[in-house]
Amino acid sequence: MGAGHDHGRQVSRAGEKHRGRLWAAFAVLAVFMVVEAVGAWWTGSLALLSDAGHMFTDVLGIGMALAAITAASRASRDGQHTFGLYRMEVLAALANAVLLFGVAIYVLVEAVRRLDEPPQVMAGPMLAVAVAGLIANVVAFLLLRSGAQESLNVRGAYLEVLGDLVASVGVIAAAGVIAATGWWYADPIIAVAVGLFILPRTYQLGRAALRVLVQAAPPHVNVAAVRDGLCALDGVTGVHDLHVWTLTSGMEVASAHLILDAGADLAGVLAAARRVLHDRFAIEHATLQAEPQDAEGVCGGSQW
């Protein structure tokens, strides 16, 4: 029994509705990411470079959302990839985390070095580029806001852009301080703040991707509670070989062997098990195997 392709179509429908807005936000942020990177090189601003790196997370996040939508839309049509191409999103997330970690460390090391003798930066152009970046983030924020309520992938991209708004405001503040007072320390200090802001998100992204790749149980799903829920079903006397893992963000899957009473209604038990997994644990795709009463495994104790 399974619902993987149905879930894939649901993900696809929710994402397809907002595909145009995602592409628009992707284009706006990608262009201004390049503008900020060039502006950082031109003005000598490390804070602007750190903000460009942070905007890169937005571009990658939206790109992964688009990739997940595309994979979901192909899942039911590709006979060779029975789960579609969902893991491509996870691999991209891990690559993103590794790259961002390197960028954040570089920014932090360079910022500490500059604290000894901060170089002069071109405050006027720095401010202009930072304001343009803020406008780009606001545009992307407005494009993604409606879709964030309907699609998990769009919501992730939306939260990325929301976080980048904070970094852009910080760079604008640094440029304003330098322009008004000539206090060059504002640039490396803001760069450190943005770098420290990126690192925890990078760690969380990498950790989440690795959890999926090693097929660990989702952190929000209590496997013991799943077993107890299945054991509590009428006609079920044992559960063994229970596995719960994440296929891609927002798609948890499970497999289990259910030991049934001799007179149990097979169809009824499987339907009830599906409802329990869906309603209590948000597990859409499950493969369940029914076995006779003499199979190994009992409820209420050790099962392997």
C-alpha positions as CSV (number, residue, x, y, z in Angstrom):
1,M,0.0,0.0,0.0
2,G,1.4,3.5,-0.8
3,A,0.5,7.0,-1.7
4,G,3.8,8.4,-3.0
5,H,2.7,9.3,-6.5
6,D,-0.5,11.0,-5.1
7,H,1.6,13.0,-2.8
8,G,3.9,13.9,-5.6
9,R,1.0,15.2,-7.7
10,Q,-0.2,17.3,-4.7
11,V,3.3,18.8,-4.3
12,S,3.3,19.5,-8.0
13,R,-0.1,21.2,-8.0
14,A,0.7,23.4,-5.1
15,G,4.1,24.3,-6.5
16,E,2.9,24.7,-10.2
17,K,0.5,27.3,-9.1
18,H,3.3,29.5,-8.0
19,R,6.0,28.5,-10.4
20,G,5.8,31.8,-12.3
21,R,6.3,33.8,-9.1
22,L,9.2,31.6,-8.1
23,W,11.0,32.1,-11.4
24,A,10.4,35.9,-11.1
25,A,11.9,36.0,-7.6
26,F,14.8,33.8,-8.7
27,A,15.6,36.1,-11.6
28,V,15.4,39.3,-9.5
29,L,17.6,37.9,-6.7
30,A,20.1,36.3,-9.1
31,V,20.6,39.6,-11.0
32,F,21.1,41.6,-7.8
33,M,23.3,38.9,-6.2
34,V,25.7,39.6,-9.1
35,V,25.3,43.3,-8.7
36,E,26.2,43.1,-5.0
37,A,29.2,40.9,-5.7
38,V,30.5,43.3,-8.3
39,G,29.7,46.2,-6.0
40,A,31.6,44.6,-3.2
41,W,34.7,44.3,-5.4
42,W,34.3,47.9,-6.6
43,T,33.7,49.5,-3.3
44,G,36.0,47.2,-1.2
45,S,33.1,46.5,1.2
46,L,33.2,43.2,3.0
47,A,29.7,43.8,4.4
48,L,28.4,44.0,0.9
49,L,30.2,40.8,-0.1
50,S,28.7,39.0,2.9
51,D,25.3,40.2,1.9
52,A,25.9,39.0,-1.6
53,G,26.8,35.6,-0.1
54,H,23.6,35.7,1.9
55,M,21.6,36.5,-1.2
56,F,23.2,33.5,-2.8
57,T,21.4,31.4,-0.2
58,D,18.1,32.9,-1.4
59,V,18.9,32.1,-5.0
60,L,19.9,28.5,-4.2
61,G,16.8,28.1,-2.0
62,I,14.4,29.2,-4.7
63,G,16.3,27.1,-7.2
64,M,15.9,24.0,-5.1
65,A,12.2,24.8,-4.7
66,L,11.9,25.0,-8.5
67,A,13.8,21.7,-8.8
68,A,11.5,20.0,-6.3
69,I,8.4,21.2,-8.2
70,T,9.9,19.9,-11.5
71,A,10.8,16.6,-9.9
72,A,7.3,16.2,-8.4
73,S,5.7,16.9,-11.8
74,R,7.8,14.2,-13.5
75,A,7.4,11.6,-10.7
76,S,4.3,10.0,-12.1
77,R,5.6,10.0,-15.7
78,D,9.1,8.5,-15.3
79,G,8.9,4.7,-15.1
80,Q,12.6,4.3,-14.2
81,H,12.6,6.8,-11.3
82,T,9.8,5.4,-9.2
83,F,10.3,8.1,-6.6
84,G,10.8,10.9,-9.2
85,L,14.0,13.0,-8.7
86,Y,13.2,14.2,-5.2
87,R,16.7,13.5,-3.8
88,M,18.2,16.1,-6.2
89,E,16.8,18.8,-4.0
90,V,18.6,17.2,-1.0
91,L,22.0,16.9,-2.8
92,A,21.7,20.5,-3.9
93,A,21.0,21.6,-0.3
94,L,24.1,19.8,0.9
95,A,26.3,21.4,-1.8
96,N,24.7,24.7,-0.9
97,A,25.6,24.2,2.8
98,V,29.3,23.3,2.0
99,L,29.7,26.3,-0.3
100,L,28.0,28.7,2.1
101,F,30.2,27.5,5.0
102,G,33.3,28.3,3.0
103,V,31.9,31.8,2.2
104,A,31.0,32.5,5.8
105,I,34.4,31.4,7.1
106,Y,36.2,33.6,4.5
107,V,34.1,36.6,5.4
108,L,34.7,36.1,9.2
109,V,38.5,35.6,8.8
110,E,38.8,38.6,6.5
111,A,36.6,40.8,8.8
112,V,38.8,39.9,11.8
113,R,41.9,40.8,9.8
114,R,40.3,44.1,8.8
115,L,39.5,45.0,12.4
116,D,43.2,45.7,13.0
117,E,43.3,48.3,10.2
118,P,40.0,48.7,8.4
119,P,40.5,49.9,4.8
120,Q,38.5,52.7,3.4
121,V,35.4,51.8,1.4
122,M,33.4,53.9,-1.1
123,A,30.4,54.6,1.2
124,G,28.2,56.2,-1.5
125,P,28.3,53.4,-4.1
126,M,28.1,50.9,-1.2
127,L,24.9,52.5,0.1
128,A,23.4,52.6,-3.4
129,V,24.1,48.9,-4.1
130,A,22.8,47.9,-0.6
131,V,19.5,49.8,-1.1
132,A,19.1,48.2,-4.5
133,G,19.6,44.8,-2.9
134,L,17.0,45.6,-0.2
135,I,14.5,46.6,-2.9
136,A,15.2,43.3,-4.7
137,N,14.5,41.4,-1.5
138,V,11.3,43.3,-0.9
139,V,10.1,42.4,-4.5
140,A,11.0,38.7,-3.9
141,F,9.3,38.8,-0.5
142,L,6.0,40.1,-2.1
143,L,6.2,37.6,-4.9
144,L,6.5,34.7,-2.5
145,R,4.2,35.7,0.3
146,S,1.0,34.2,-1.0
147,G,2.6,30.9,-2.0
148,A,4.2,30.5,1.4
149,Q,0.8,29.6,2.8
150,E,0.2,26.7,0.3
151,S,3.6,25.1,-0.5
152,L,6.3,23.9,1.8
153,N,9.0,24.6,-0.8
154,V,7.8,28.1,-1.4
155,R,7.6,28.7,2.3
156,G,11.3,27.7,2.7
157,A,12.3,30.2,-0.1
158,Y,10.1,32.9,1.5
159,L,11.8,32.5,4.8
160,E,15.2,32.7,3.1
161,V,14.3,36.0,1.6
162,L,12.9,37.3,4.8
163,G,16.2,36.6,6.6
164,D,18.1,38.3,3.9
165,L,16.1,41.5,4.4
166,V,17.7,41.8,7.9
167,A,21.2,41.5,6.4
168,S,20.5,44.1,3.7
169,V,19.3,46.5,6.4
170,G,22.5,45.9,8.3
171,V,24.7,46.7,5.2
172,I,22.7,49.9,4.6
173,A,23.3,50.9,8.3
174,A,27.0,50.3,7.9
175,A,27.2,52.4,4.7
176,G,25.2,55.2,6.4
177,V,27.5,55.2,9.4
178,I,30.6,55.3,7.2
179,A,29.2,58.1,5.0
180,A,28.1,60.2,8.1
181,T,31.1,59.6,10.4
182,G,33.9,58.0,8.4
183,W,34.0,55.2,11.0
184,W,35.5,52.4,8.8
185,Y,35.0,49.8,11.5
186,A,31.3,49.6,10.6
187,D,32.0,47.6,7.5
188,P,33.9,44.7,9.1
189,I,31.7,44.7,12.1
190,I,28.5,44.3,10.0
191,A,30.3,41.7,7.9
192,V,31.0,39.7,11.1
193,A,27.4,40.0,12.1
194,V,26.1,38.8,8.7
195,G,28.7,35.9,8.6
196,L,27.6,34.8,12.1
197,F,24.0,35.1,10.9
198,I,24.7,32.8,7.9
199,L,26.6,30.1,9.8
200,P,23.8,28.7,12.0
201,R,21.5,28.5,8.9
202,T,24.3,26.8,7.0
203,Y,24.7,24.2,9.8
204,Q,21.0,23.6,10.0
205,L,20.7,23.2,6.2
206,G,23.7,20.8,6.0
207,R,22.4,18.8,9.1
208,A,18.9,18.4,7.6
209,A,20.3,17.3,4.2
210,L,22.6,14.7,5.9
211,R,19.7,13.4,8.0
212,V,17.8,12.7,4.8
213,L,20.7,11.2,2.9
214,V,21.5,8.7,5.8
215,Q,17.7,7.9,6.0
216,A,17.4,8.8,9.6
217,A,13.9,9.1,11.0
218,P,12.5,12.7,10.8
219,P,13.2,14.6,14.0
220,H,9.5,15.4,14.4
221,V,8.3,11.8,14.1
222,N,8.5,9.6,17.2
223,V,9.1,6.1,15.8
224,A,8.1,4.5,19.1
225,A,4.8,6.4,18.9
226,V,4.3,5.2,15.3
227,R,4.8,1.6,16.4
228,D,2.4,2.0,19.3
229,G,-0.2,3.6,17.0
230,L,0.0,0.6,14.6
231,C,0.0,-1.9,17.5
232,A,-3.2,-0.3,18.8
233,L,-5.2,-1.2,15.7
234,D,-7.8,-3.9,15.9
235,G,-6.5,-7.2,14.5
236,V,-2.8,-6.3,14.8
237,T,-0.8,-8.4,17.3
238,G,2.7,-7.4,16.3
239,V,4.8,-4.9,14.3
240,H,8.4,-5.5,13.1
241,D,10.8,-4.1,10.5
242,L,9.3,-0.6,11.0
243,H,11.2,2.1,9.2
244,V,10.5,5.8,8.8
245,W,12.6,8.2,6.8
246,T,12.4,11.3,4.7
247,L,12.5,11.2,0.9
248,T,12.7,14.9,0.4
249,S,11.6,18.0,2.4
250,G,8.0,17.6,3.4
251,M,7.7,14.0,2.3
252,E,8.0,11.3,5.0
253,V,7.7,7.7,4.1
254,A,7.4,4.5,6.1
255,S,7.4,0.7,5.8
256,A,6.4,-2.0,8.3
257,H,5.3,-5.6,8.6
258,L,2.0,-6.0,10.5
259,I,1.2,-9.4,12.2
260,L,-2.5,-10.0,12.1
261,D,-5.0,-12.1,14.0
262,A,-6.2,-15.1,12.1
263,G,-9.7,-13.5,11.6
264,A,-8.5,-10.0,11.0
265,D,-10.0,-8.0,8.1
266,L,-6.9,-7.4,5.9
267,A,-8.4,-4.5,3.9
268,G,-9.8,-2.9,7.0
269,V,-6.5,-3.1,8.9
270,L,-4.5,-1.7,6.1
271,A,-7.0,1.2,5.6
272,A,-6.9,1.9,9.4
273,A,-3.1,1.8,9.4
274,R,-3.0,4.3,6.5
275,R,-5.3,6.7,8.4
276,V,-3.2,6.5,11.5
277,L,0.0,7.2,9.6
278,H,-1.6,10.1,7.7
279,D,-3.6,11.7,10.4
280,R,-1.3,11.4,13.4
281,F,2.2,11.5,11.8
282,A,1.7,13.2,8.4
283,I,3.2,10.2,6.6
284,E,1.7,10.1,3.1
285,H,3.5,7.2,1.6
286,A,3.6,3.8,3.4
287,T,4.4,0.3,2.3
288,L,2.7,-2.2,4.7
289,Q,3.1,-6.0,4.6
290,A,0.6,-8.2,6.4
291,E,1.8,-11.4,7.9
292,P,0.2,-14.4,9.8
293,Q,0.1,-14.6,13.5
294,D,3.1,-17.0,13.8
295,A,5.5,-14.4,12.3
296,E,8.1,-13.0,14.6
297,G,7.4,-9.7,16.4
298,V,5.0,-8.6,19.2
299,C,3.5,-5.4,20.5
300,G,4.5,-3.9,23.8
301,G,8.1,-5.2,23.9
302,S,11.3,-5.8,21.9
303,Q,10.4,-6.5,18.3
304,W,13.7,-7.5,16.6
